Amino acid sequence: MINTLKTMIASGAMLMAIALPAVASEGVVTVKSDYSVAETVARIKKDVLKKGIKFFGVIDQARLGKDAGNDVRPSRLVMFGNPALGTTFITSNPEAGLDWPVRVLVYQTADGAVYAAYSDFGWIAKRHGITDREAQFKMATEVIQSVTSTIRKN
């Protein structure tokens, strides 16, 4: 009985790891990319522009690090947002401006894997005590999930 239960738990964990490519931890959602850092950034930018979302730019953190004498693995901060949506959070709590526009960090780990990470919108709502924008946070979550789905082949 115990071995059967262990097998079921292990199987369930494996299925979740396969079915849920995004992992949230401490308010950060991380999605494994199937592409290089440059291609991941290009795919995110293309999808953002296709959706009519304002693209603010990319900061190449690895280049900035190199210029400062630090060895930083490939890392780029992508910034975009819909002012009509994002500023509604700021009207609820001005400190929400700390989390807008949306930022997605695309980075490469020591083993060569590439990830995209962003702040979970539910966490942002809790962080700023925003309780009157549930529909807007839901929409923002759906948009970021759609944008990051473009970095997965399946």
ROSE-4610 file (N, C-alpha, C; in Angstrom, 1 decimal, always signed):
// ROSE-4610
residu = [M/M/M/I/I/I/N/N/N/T/T/T/L/L/L/K/K/K/T/T/T/M/M/M/I/I/I/A/A/A/S/S/S/G/G/G/A/A/A/M/M/M/L/L/L/M/M/M/A/A/A/I/I/I/A/A/A/L/L/L/P/P/P/A/A/A/V/V/V/A/A/A/S/S/S/E/E/E/G/G/G/V/V/V/V/V/V/T/T/T/V/V/V/K/K/K/S/S/S/D/D/D/Y/Y/Y/S/S/S/V/V/V/A/A/A/E/E/E/T/T/T/V/V/V/A/A/A/R/R/R/I/I/I/K/K/K/K/K/K/D/D/D/V/V/V/L/L/L/K/K/K/K/K/K/G/G/G/I/I/I/K/K/K/F/F/F/F/F/F/G/G/G/V/V/V/I/I/I/D/D/D/Q/Q/Q/A/A/A/R/R/R/L/L/L/G/G/G/K/K/K/D/D/D/A/A/A/G/G/G/N/N/N/D/D/D/V/V/V/R/R/R/P/P/P/S/S/S/R/R/R/L/L/L/V/V/V/M/M/M/F/F/F/G/G/G/N/N/N/P/P/P/A/A/A/L/L/L/G/G/G/T/T/T/T/T/T/F/F/F/I/I/I/T/T/T/S/S/S/N/N/N/P/P/P/E/E/E/A/A/A/G/G/G/L/L/L/D/D/D/W/W/W/P/P/P/V/V/V/R/R/R/V/V/V/L/L/L/V/V/V/Y/Y/Y/Q/Q/Q/T/T/T/A/A/A/D/D/D/G/G/G/A/A/A/V/V/V/Y/Y/Y/A/A/A/A/A/A/Y/Y/Y/S/S/S/D/D/D/F/F/F/G/G/G/W/W/W/I/I/I/A/A/A/K/K/K/R/R/R/H/H/H/G/G/G/I/I/I/T/T/T/D/D/D/R/R/R/E/E/E/A/A/A/Q/Q/Q/F/F/F/K/K/K/M/M/M/A/A/A/T/T/T/E/E/E/V/V/V/I/I/I/Q/Q/Q/S/S/S/V/V/V/T/T/T/S/S/S/T/T/T/I/I/I/R/R/R/K/K/K/N/N/N]
num = [1/1/1/2/2/2/3/3/3/4/4/4/5/5/5/6/6/6/7/7/7/8/8/8/9/9/9/10/10/10/11/11/11/12/12/12/13/13/13/14/14/14/15/15/15/16/16/16/17/17/17/18/18/18/19/19/19/20/20/20/21/21/21/22/22/22/23/23/23/24/24/24/25/25/25/26/26/26/27/27/27/28/28/28/29/29/29/30/30/30/31/31/31/32/32/32/33/33/33/34/34/34/35/35/35/36/36/36/37/37/37/38/38/38/39/39/39/40/40/40/41/41/41/42/42/42/43/43/43/44/44/44/45/45/45/46/46/46/47/47/47/48/48/48/49/49/49/50/50/50/51/51/51/52/52/52/53/53/53/54/54/54/55/55/55/56/56/56/57/57/57/58/58/58/59/59/59/60/60/60/61/61/61/62/62/62/63/63/63/64/64/64/65/65/65/66/66/66/67/67/67/68/68/68/69/69/69/70/70/70/71/71/71/72/72/72/73/73/73/74/74/74/75/75/75/76/76/76/77/77/77/78/78/78/79/79/79/80/80/80/81/81/81/82/82/82/83/83/83/84/84/84/85/85/85/86/86/86/87/87/87/88/88/88/89/89/89/90/90/90/91/91/91/92/92/92/93/93/93/94/94/94/95/95/95/96/96/96/97/97/97/98/98/98/99/99/99/100/100/100/101/101/101/102/102/102/103/103/103/104/104/104/105/105/105/106/106/106/107/107/107/108/108/108/109/109/109/110/110/110/111/111/111/112/112/112/113/113/113/114/114/114/115/115/115/116/116/116/117/117/117/118/118/118/119/119/119/120/120/120/121/121/121/122/122/122/123/123/123/124/124/124/125/125/125/126/126/126/127/127/127/128/128/128/129/129/129/130/130/130/131/131/131/132/132/132/133/133/133/134/134/134/135/135/135/136/136/136/137/137/137/138/138/138/139/139/139/140/140/140/141/141/141/142/142/142/143/143/143/144/144/144/145/145/145/146/146/146/147/147/147/148/148/148/149/149/149/150/150/150/151/151/151/152/152/152/153/153/153/154/154/154]
x = [+0.8/+0.0/+0.9/+1.9/+2.8/+3.5/+4.0/+4.7/+3.8/+2.6/+1.6/+1.3/+1.2/+1.0/+2.2/+3.4/+4.6/+4.7/+4.3/+4.3/+3.3/+2.2/+1.1/+1.6/+2.2/+2.7/+3.8/+4.7/+5.8/+5.3/+4.3/+3.7/+3.0/+2.3/+1.6/+2.6/+3.6/+4.6/+5.3/+5.6/+6.1/+5.2/+3.9/+2.9/+2.8/+2.8/+2.7/+3.9/+5.1/+6.3/+6.2/+5.6/+5.5/+4.4/+3.2/+2.1/+2.2/+2.9/+3.0/+4.4/+4.8/+6.1/+6.4/+5.4/+5.7/+5.7/+6.6/+6.7/+6.7/+5.8/+5.8/+6.5/+7.4/+8.1/+8.3/+7.8/+8.0/+7.5/+6.4/+5.9/+6.6/+7.4/+8.1/+7.6/+7.2/+6.8/+8.0/+8.4/+9.6/+9.1/+9.4/+9.0/+10.3/+10.5/+11.6/+11.4/+12.4/+12.3/+13.0/+12.5/+13.1/+14.0/+14.4/+15.2/+16.3/+17.3/+18.4/+17.8/+18.6/+18.2/+17.8/+18.6/+18.2/+16.9/+16.7/+15.5/+14.3/+14.5/+13.4/+12.9/+13.9/+13.6/+12.9/+13.4/+12.7/+11.3/+11.0/+9.7/+8.8/+9.2/+8.4/+8.1/+9.1/+8.9/+7.9/+8.0/+7.1/+5.7/+5.5/+4.1/+3.5/+4.3/+3.9/+3.4/+4.2/+3.8/+2.6/+2.5/+1.4/+0.1/+0.2/-1.0/-1.3/-0.5/-0.7/-0.4/+0.5/+1.0/+2.2/+2.3/+3.4/+4.7/+5.7/+7.0/+8.0/+8.5/+9.3/+10.8/+11.3/+12.7/+13.2/+14.5/+15.3/+16.6/+16.9/+18.2/+19.0/+20.2/+21.1/+22.0/+21.6/+22.3/+23.7/+23.8/+25.1/+26.1/+25.7/+26.6/+26.9/+25.9/+26.2/+27.2/+27.0/+27.9/+29.4/+29.5/+30.8/+31.4/+30.7/+31.2/+31.7/+31.1/+31.5/+32.5/+33.0/+34.0/+33.5/+32.2/+31.6/+31.2/+31.4/+31.1/+29.6/+28.7/+27.3/+26.8/+26.2/+25.7/+24.6/+24.3/+23.3/+22.0/+21.6/+20.5/+20.0/+18.7/+18.1/+16.7/+16.5/+15.2/+14.4/+13.2/+12.3/+11.1/+10.8/+9.8/+8.7/+7.4/+6.3/+5.0/+4.0/+2.8/+1.7/+0.5/-0.7/-1.0/-0.7/-1.0/-2.4/-3.4/-4.8/-5.0/-4.4/-4.5/-3.6/-2.3/-1.3/-1.6/-2.0/-2.2/-3.4/-4.3/-5.5/-5.0/-3.9/-3.3/-2.7/-2.1/-1.5/-2.6/-3.8/-4.9/-5.4/-5.2/-5.7/-4.6/-3.4/-2.3/-1.0/-0.6/+0.5/+1.8/+2.0/+3.2/+3.2/+2.1/+2.0/+2.9/+3.2/+4.1/+5.5/+5.8/+7.1/+7.1/+5.9/+5.8/+5.3/+5.2/+4.8/+5.8/+6.1/+5.5/+5.9/+5.3/+5.6/+7.1/+7.8/+9.1/+9.3/+10.0/+10.3/+11.8/+12.4/+13.8/+14.1/+14.8/+15.2/+16.7/+17.0/+18.4/+18.8/+20.1/+20.7/+21.4/+21.2/+21.8/+23.2/+23.9/+25.3/+25.2/+24.1/+24.0/+23.5/+23.3/+22.9/+21.4/+20.6/+19.1/+18.7/+17.6/+17.2/+15.8/+15.6/+14.3/+13.8/+12.5/+11.9/+11.2/+11.4/+10.8/+10.1/+9.0/+8.2/+7.5/+7.1/+6.3/+4.9/+4.5/+3.1/+2.1/+1.1/+0.2/-0.6/-0.9/-1.6/-0.7/+0.6/+1.5/+1.6/+1.6/+1.7/+0.4/-0.7/-1.9/-1.8/-1.3/-1.1/-0.1/+1.0/+2.1/+1.7/+0.8/+0.3/-1.1/-1.6/-2.9/-4.1/-4.0/-5.0/-6.1/-7.3/-8.4/-9.5/-9.4/-10.5/-10.2/-9.2/-8.9/-8.7/-9.6/-9.5/-9.6/-10.5/-10.7/-9.4/-8.9/-7.7/-6.5/-6.3/-5.2/-5.3/-6.6/-6.8/-6.5/-6.8/-6.5/-5.0/-4.3/-2.8/-2.2/-2.7/-2.2/-2.4/-3.5/-3.8/-2.9/-2.6/-1.8/-0.3/+0.2/+1.6/+1.8/+0.8/+0.8/+0.8/+0.1/+0.0/+1.4/+1.9/+3.2/+4.3/+4.4/+5.4/+5.2/+4.0/+3.7/+4.5/+4.9/+5.6/+7.0/+7.5/+8.9/+9.0/+7.8/+7.8/+7.4/+8.0/+7.7/+6.4/+6.0/+4.8/+3.6]
y = [-1.2/+0.0/+1.3/+1.3/+2.5/+2.6/+1.5/+1.6/+2.1/+1.7/+2.2/+3.7/+4.1/+5.5/+6.3/+5.9/+6.6/+6.7/+5.6/+5.6/+6.6/+6.6/+7.6/+9.0/+9.3/+10.7/+11.0/+10.1/+10.4/+10.6/+9.8/+10.0/+11.3/+11.7/+12.9/+14.1/+14.0/+15.1/+15.2/+14.1/+14.1/+14.7/+14.3/+14.9/+16.4/+16.8/+18.3/+19.0/+18.4/+19.0/+19.1/+18.1/+18.2/+19.1/+19.1/+19.8/+21.3/+21.6/+23.0/+23.5/+24.1/+24.6/+25.8/+26.5/+27.7/+27.3/+27.9/+27.6/+28.9/+29.1/+30.3/+30.0/+31.0/+30.8/+32.2/+32.5/+33.8/+34.9/+34.8/+35.9/+35.9/+35.0/+35.0/+33.8/+34.0/+32.8/+32.7/+31.4/+31.1/+30.1/+30.5/+29.6/+29.2/+27.9/+27.5/+27.7/+28.3/+28.6/+27.5/+27.3/+26.3/+27.0/+28.2/+29.0/+29.7/+30.3/+31.1/+32.3/+33.0/+34.3/+35.3/+35.4/+36.4/+36.0/+34.8/+34.3/+34.4/+34.2/+34.3/+35.7/+36.7/+38.1/+38.5/+38.0/+38.4/+37.9/+36.7/+36.1/+36.9/+37.2/+38.0/+39.4/+40.0/+41.3/+41.2/+40.3/+40.1/+39.9/+39.1/+38.8/+40.0/+40.7/+41.9/+43.0/+43.2/+44.1/+43.7/+42.4/+41.8/+42.0/+42.0/+42.2/+43.7/+44.6/+46.0/+46.6/+45.8/+46.3/+47.2/+48.2/+49.1/+48.4/+48.5/+47.9/+49.0/+48.9/+50.0/+49.8/+48.5/+48.3/+47.1/+46.9/+45.8/+46.3/+45.9/+46.2/+44.9/+45.0/+43.9/+43.9/+43.2/+43.2/+42.6/+41.6/+40.9/+42.0/+42.7/+43.7/+44.8/+45.3/+46.2/+45.7/+44.4/+43.8/+43.7/+43.3/+43.2/+44.6/+45.7/+47.0/+47.5/+46.9/+47.2/+46.3/+45.3/+44.4/+43.2/+42.9/+41.7/+40.7/+39.4/+38.3/+37.9/+38.4/+38.1/+37.2/+36.1/+35.2/+36.0/+35.5/+36.2/+36.5/+37.8/+38.2/+39.5/+39.5/+40.7/+41.0/+42.2/+42.6/+43.3/+42.7/+43.1/+43.8/+45.0/+45.9/+46.2/+46.0/+46.3/+46.5/+47.0/+47.1/+47.8/+47.7/+48.4/+49.5/+50.7/+51.8/+51.8/+51.5/+51.6/+50.6/+49.4/+48.4/+48.6/+48.8/+48.9/+50.1/+51.2/+52.4/+52.3/+51.3/+51.1/+50.6/+49.9/+49.4/+50.5/+51.5/+52.6/+53.6/+53.6/+54.4/+53.8/+52.5/+51.8/+52.0/+52.0/+52.2/+52.7/+54.0/+54.5/+53.7/+53.0/+52.2/+51.0/+50.7/+49.6/+50.0/+51.3/+51.8/+51.1/+50.6/+49.8/+48.6/+48.1/+46.8/+47.0/+48.3/+48.6/+49.5/+49.4/+48.4/+47.0/+46.0/+44.6/+44.4/+43.6/+43.3/+41.7/+41.3/+39.8/+39.7/+39.0/+38.7/+37.4/+37.6/+36.4/+36.1/+34.9/+34.7/+33.2/+33.1/+31.7/+31.3/+30.0/+29.4/+28.8/+28.4/+27.8/+26.6/+25.9/+24.7/+25.0/+26.3/+26.7/+26.8/+26.4/+26.5/+28.0/+28.3/+29.7/+29.7/+30.8/+31.0/+32.4/+32.5/+33.9/+33.9/+35.0/+35.1/+36.5/+36.4/+37.7/+37.6/+38.8/+38.8/+38.3/+37.5/+36.9/+38.1/+38.2/+39.3/+39.2/+38.0/+37.8/+38.3/+38.0/+38.5/+40.0/+40.6/+42.0/+42.6/+42.1/+42.6/+42.5/+41.4/+41.2/+42.2/+42.3/+43.2/+44.6/+45.1/+46.5/+46.6/+45.5/+45.5/+46.0/+45.6/+46.0/+44.9/+45.2/+44.3/+44.6/+45.8/+46.3/+46.2/+45.3/+45.2/+43.8/+42.9/+41.5/+41.1/+41.7/+41.4/+41.9/+43.0/+43.5/+42.7/+42.2/+41.3/+40.0/+39.5/+38.3/+38.5/+39.6/+39.9/+40.0/+40.7/+40.8/+39.4/+38.5/+37.2/+36.4/+36.5/+35.8/+36.3/+37.6/+38.2/+37.7/+37.8/+37.4/+35.9/+35.1/+33.7/+33.4/+34.2/+34.1/+34.5/+35.6/+36.1/+35.1/+34.5/+33.6/+32.2/+31.9/+30.7/+30.6/+31.8/+31.8/+31.3/+31.1/+30.7/+29.1/+28.5/+27.0/+26.4/+25.4/+24.8/+24.0/+23.5/+22.6/+23.4]
z = [+0.0/+0.0/+0.0/+0.8/+0.9/-0.4/-1.0/-2.2/-3.4/-3.4/-4.3/-4.2/-2.9/-2.7/-3.1/-2.8/-3.2/-4.7/-5.4/-6.9/-7.4/-6.8/-7.3/-7.1/-5.9/-5.7/-6.6/-6.8/-7.8/-9.2/-9.6/-10.9/-11.1/-10.0/-10.1/-10.1/-9.4/-9.4/-10.8/-11.4/-12.8/-13.8/-13.7/-14.6/-14.4/-13.2/-13.0/-13.6/-13.4/-14.0/-15.5/-16.1/-17.6/-18.0/-17.3/-17.7/-17.3/-16.3/-15.8/-16.0/-17.2/-17.5/-16.7/-16.2/-15.4/-13.9/-13.2/-11.7/-11.0/-10.0/-9.2/-7.9/-7.5/-6.2/-5.6/-4.4/-3.8/-4.7/-5.4/-6.2/-7.6/-8.0/-9.3/-10.0/-11.3/-12.2/-13.1/-13.3/-14.2/-15.2/-16.5/-17.6/-18.4/-18.6/-19.3/-20.8/-21.4/-22.8/-23.6/-24.8/-25.8/-26.7/-26.5/-27.4/-26.7/-27.4/-26.9/-26.2/-25.5/-24.8/-25.9/-27.0/-28.0/-28.7/-29.0/-29.7/-28.7/-27.5/-26.5/-26.4/-26.3/-26.3/-27.6/-28.7/-30.0/-30.1/-29.6/-29.6/-28.7/-27.5/-26.6/-27.2/-27.7/-28.4/-29.5/-30.4/-31.5/-31.1/-30.0/-29.6/-28.9/-28.1/-27.5/-28.5/-29.5/-30.6/-31.4/-31.6/-32.4/-31.6/-30.3/-29.4/-29.3/-29.8/-29.7/-28.3/-27.6/-26.3/-26.5/-25.7/-25.8/-25.4/-26.2/-25.9/-25.5/-24.3/-23.8/-24.0/-24.1/-24.5/-23.7/-24.0/-23.4/-22.8/-21.6/-21.0/-21.0/-21.6/-21.7/-20.4/-19.4/-18.2/-18.2/-19.1/-19.3/-19.9/-20.8/-21.4/-20.4/-19.6/-18.6/-17.5/-17.2/-16.3/-16.8/-18.1/-18.7/-18.7/-19.1/-19.1/-17.7/-16.7/-15.3/-14.7/-15.6/-15.1/-14.4/-14.6/-14.0/-15.1/-14.8/-15.7/-15.4/-16.2/-16.1/-17.2/-16.9/-17.9/-18.8/-20.0/-20.8/-19.9/-19.9/-19.1/-19.7/-20.0/-20.6/-19.9/-19.6/-19.0/-20.0/-20.3/-21.3/-20.6/-21.1/-20.5/-21.5/-21.1/-21.9/-21.0/-21.6/-20.9/-21.6/-21.1/-21.7/-20.7/-21.0/-20.0/-19.5/-20.4/-19.9/-18.8/-18.9/-17.9/-16.7/-17.0/-15.9/-15.0/-15.5/-14.7/-13.8/-14.1/-13.2/-11.8/-11.8/-10.5/-9.8/-10.5/-9.8/-9.3/-9.9/-9.4/-8.1/-7.9/-6.7/-5.6/-5.9/-5.0/-5.8/-5.5/-6.3/-6.2/-5.1/-5.0/-6.0/-6.6/-7.6/-8.8/-8.9/-10.0/-9.9/-8.8/-8.7/-9.6/-9.9/-10.6/-12.0/-12.5/-13.8/-14.5/-15.8/-16.7/-16.3/-17.0/-16.9/-17.2/-16.5/-16.8/-16.8/-17.8/-18.0/-18.0/-17.1/-17.1/-17.9/-19.0/-19.7/-19.4/-19.0/-18.5/-18.8/-18.9/-19.1/-17.9/-17.5/-16.3/-16.7/-15.7/-16.0/-16.9/-16.8/-17.7/-19.1/-19.4/-20.7/-20.9/-19.9/-20.0/-20.0/-20.7/-20.7/-20.1/-19.3/-18.6/-18.8/-18.7/-18.6/-17.2/-16.5/-15.2/-15.1/-14.4/-14.2/-12.8/-12.3/-11.1/-11.3/-10.4/-10.4/-10.1/-10.9/-10.7/-9.4/-9.0/-7.7/-6.5/-6.7/-5.7/-5.7/-6.9/-7.0/-6.3/-6.5/-5.8/-4.3/-3.8/-2.4/-1.9/-2.6/-2.2/-2.0/-2.8/-2.8/-2.1/-1.6/-1.0/-1.9/-3.1/-4.1/-4.2/-3.8/-3.7/-4.6/-5.3/-6.2/-7.7/-8.1/-9.5/-9.9/-9.3/-9.6/-11.1/-11.8/-13.2/-14.0/-13.6/-14.3/-14.1/-12.9/-12.6/-13.3/-13.4/-14.2/-15.6/-16.2/-17.6/-17.8/-16.9/-17.0/-16.9/-16.0/-15.9/-17.2/-17.8/-19.1/-20.2/-20.2/-21.2/-21.1/-19.9/-19.7/-19.9/-19.6/-19.9/-21.4/-22.1/-23.6/-24.2/-23.7/-24.2/-24.0/-22.8/-22.5/-23.1/-23.6/-24.3/-25.6/-26.1/-27.4/-27.3/-26.1/-26.0/-25.8/-25.9/-25.8/-27.2/-27.6/-28.9/-28.9/-27.7/-27.7/-27.4]
